[in-house]
Amino acid sequence: MRIDPPEKISVDSMTFDVREIEPLLQAPAMDIKPWPGAMCKLKDGRILYIREAKLEEAPMMMSYMKRVMEAEHDFYDVVGARVLAEIVGWYRKRLKDPYFLVGLIDGLWAGFANGRLLNEDINISLHTMALIRGGRIGAVMYYAKAYYGFEILGNKEWWATYESYNGWMRWGLGMAQPSYPWPEYQHELGGARVYYVTKEYWDSTVKEYVRQMTGTDLEFNVPDEIRKKNEVMRLPEEVLV
Ligand SMILES: CC(C)(COP(=O)(O)OP(=O)(O)OC[C@H]1O[C@@H](n2cnc3c(N)ncnc32)[C@H](O)[C@@H]1OP(=O)(O)O)[C@@H](O)C(=O)NCCC(=O)NCCS
């Protein structure tokens, strides 16, 4: 876009270093406490260890997600495509205050959960995926990220939405989440309804969720042996969903 200047100017062209543009495109990061790592015994006895994804793991996660999003069932395609975009956005620093959790079983990538902070009070839940089905891994991953928001980051509200029947069943219905009036309030994922959990509702009711789903709580006292086994993430050879 060009408009003639309203006054005589001494130099009529300026050049910029892209390093000067970058601070305008990259949001300054909030100071966020890290997720400390936790484990959960699944109903079949396997141990799911949930840790933060490492930025250097993003390329392998992207390569696997490209394959997962080709699964044309249970909304793995739309969720996979959006998750791929979110991982790239994180890797290329185009997401405001994101967090990425991976669920691992002996190092094997089994679950995913992410979100981002709108501000200090509101945590926007983005996506949750079970990469191995039938173990309630997705249920635990979602609970872990909500726990992170309410118990570690001190958020006051949780905003979610649902693209799939399984997601709605697990948390919209499973946590009896109310929703804000629609279309006045729209979630950033496609303008769908905003379902929400307040800190009061979390404390009074939702905190029980993972115990009811798996029979145990998240365990933050993780033995070194479990941390070590899950230090290096491995991709499943095949898409298992
Ligand atoms: C939503 C989601 C994360 C839930 O994961 P989950 O809690 O681990 O549960 P699953 O989807 O594996 O299974 C749901 C139920 O169907 C059964 N099921 C479905 N597909 C199954 C399969 N292939 N093998 C075994 N069980 C299966 C499970 O046993 C489970 O029943 P349960 O309630 O008695 O445990 C997962 O379905 C998913 O990743 N879906 C695609 C992405 C998505 O929709 N994300 C949420 C966006 S809103």
The ligand as an SDF file (V2000), in Angstrom:
LIG
                    3D

 48 50  0  0  0  0  0  0  0  0999 V2000
  -11.1340  -37.9650   21.9810 C   0  0  0  0  0  0  0  0  0  0  0  0
   -9.9980  -38.9040   22.3270 C   0  0  0  0  0  0  0  0  0  0  0  0
   -8.7640  -38.0880   22.6950 C   0  0  0  0  0  0  0  0  0  0  0  0
  -10.4130  -39.7650   23.5290 C   0  0  0  0  0  0  0  0  0  0  0  0
   -9.3630  -40.6780   23.7970 O   0  0  0  0  0  0  0  0  0  0  0  0
   -9.4800  -41.8320   24.9180 P   0  0  0  0  0  0  0  0  0  0  0  0
  -10.0170  -41.2240   26.1690 O   0  0  0  0  0  0  0  0  0  0  0  0
   -8.1530  -42.4460   25.0260 O   0  0  0  0  0  0  0  0  0  0  0  0
  -10.5710  -42.8220   24.3770 O   0  0  0  0  0  0  0  0  0  0  0  0
  -10.6820  -43.6170   22.9790 P   0  0  0  0  0  0  0  0  0  0  0  0
  -11.0950  -42.6710   21.8850 O   0  0  0  0  0  0  0  0  0  0  0  0
   -9.5010  -44.4690   22.7190 O   0  0  0  0  0  0  0  0  0  0  0  0
  -11.9020  -44.5570   23.2520 O   0  0  0  0  0  0  0  0  0  0  0  0
  -13.2150  -44.0550   23.5400 C   0  0  0  0  0  0  0  0  0  0  0  0
  -14.0980  -45.2500   23.9010 C   0  0  0  0  0  0  0  0  0  0  0  0
  -14.3340  -46.0310   22.7560 O   0  0  0  0  0  0  0  0  0  0  0  0
  -13.6530  -47.2760   22.8490 C   0  0  0  0  0  0  0  0  0  0  0  0
  -12.8550  -47.4000   21.6310 N   0  0  0  0  0  0  0  0  0  0  0  0
  -12.9810  -46.6360   20.5660 C   0  0  0  0  0  0  0  0  0  0  0  0
  -12.1280  -47.0070   19.6090 N   0  0  0  0  0  0  0  0  0  0  0  0
  -11.4520  -48.0100   20.0750 C   0  0  0  0  0  0  0  0  0  0  0  0
  -10.4210  -48.8150   19.5440 C   0  0  0  0  0  0  0  0  0  0  0  0
   -9.9550  -48.6480   18.3250 N   0  0  0  0  0  0  0  0  0  0  0  0
   -9.9190  -49.7490   20.3220 N   0  0  0  0  0  0  0  0  0  0  0  0
  -10.3800  -49.9210   21.5480 C   0  0  0  0  0  0  0  0  0  0  0  0
  -11.3630  -49.1920   22.1080 N   0  0  0  0  0  0  0  0  0  0  0  0
  -11.8990  -48.2490   21.3680 C   0  0  0  0  0  0  0  0  0  0  0  0
  -12.7770  -47.2020   24.0580 C   0  0  0  0  0  0  0  0  0  0  0  0
  -12.6600  -48.4170   24.7360 O   0  0  0  0  0  0  0  0  0  0  0  0
  -13.4460  -46.1580   24.9020 C   0  0  0  0  0  0  0  0  0  0  0  0
  -14.4300  -46.7240   25.7260 O   0  0  0  0  0  0  0  0  0  0  0  0
  -14.4290  -46.4980   27.3160 P   0  0  0  0  0  0  0  0  0  0  0  0
  -15.1270  -45.1870   27.5370 O   0  0  0  0  0  0  0  0  0  0  0  0
  -15.1750  -47.6350   27.8570 O   0  0  0  0  0  0  0  0  0  0  0  0
  -13.0160  -46.4180   27.7740 O   0  0  0  0  0  0  0  0  0  0  0  0
   -9.6610  -39.8440   21.1230 C   0  0  0  0  0  0  0  0  0  0  0  0
  -10.8470  -40.4650   20.7080 O   0  0  0  0  0  0  0  0  0  0  0  0
   -9.0600  -39.1060   19.9520 C   0  0  0  0  0  0  0  0  0  0  0  0
   -7.8540  -38.8510   19.9290 O   0  0  0  0  0  0  0  0  0  0  0  0
   -9.8850  -38.7860   18.9410 N   0  0  0  0  0  0  0  0  0  0  0  0
   -9.4190  -38.0740   17.7460 C   0  0  0  0  0  0  0  0  0  0  0  0
   -9.0330  -36.6690   18.0660 C   0  0  0  0  0  0  0  0  0  0  0  0
  -10.1120  -35.9660   18.8260 C   0  0  0  0  0  0  0  0  0  0  0  0
  -11.2920  -36.0800   18.5250 O   0  0  0  0  0  0  0  0  0  0  0  0
   -9.6900  -35.1930   19.8390 N   0  0  0  0  0  0  0  0  0  0  0  0
  -10.5790  -34.4190   20.6420 C   0  0  0  0  0  0  0  0  0  0  0  0
  -11.0020  -33.2270   19.8980 C   0  0  0  0  0  0  0  0  0  0  0  0
  -12.4930  -32.5940   20.5310 S   0  0  0  0  0  0  0  0  0  0  0  0
  1  2  1  0
  2  3  1  0
  2  4  1  0
  2 36  1  0
  4  5  1  0
  5  6  1  0
  6  7  2  0
  6  8  1  0
  6  9  1  0
  9 10  1  0
 10 11  2  0
 10 12  1  0
 10 13  1  0
 13 14  1  0
 14 15  1  0
 15 16  1  0
 15 30  1  0
 16 17  1  0
 17 18  1  0
 17 28  1  0
 18 19  1  0
 18 27  1  0
 19 20  2  0
 20 21  1  0
 21 22  1  0
 21 27  2  0
 22 23  1  0
 22 24  2  0
 24 25  1  0
 25 26  2  0
 26 27  1  0
 28 29  1  0
 28 30  1  0
 30 31  1  0
 31 32  1  0
 32 33  2  0
 32 34  1  0
 32 35  1  0
 36 37  1  0
 36 38  1  0
 38 39  2  0
 38 40  1  0
 40 41  1  0
 41 42  1  0
 42 43  1  0
 43 44  2  0
 43 45  1  0
 45 46  1  0
 46 47  1  0
 47 48  1  0
M  END
$$$$
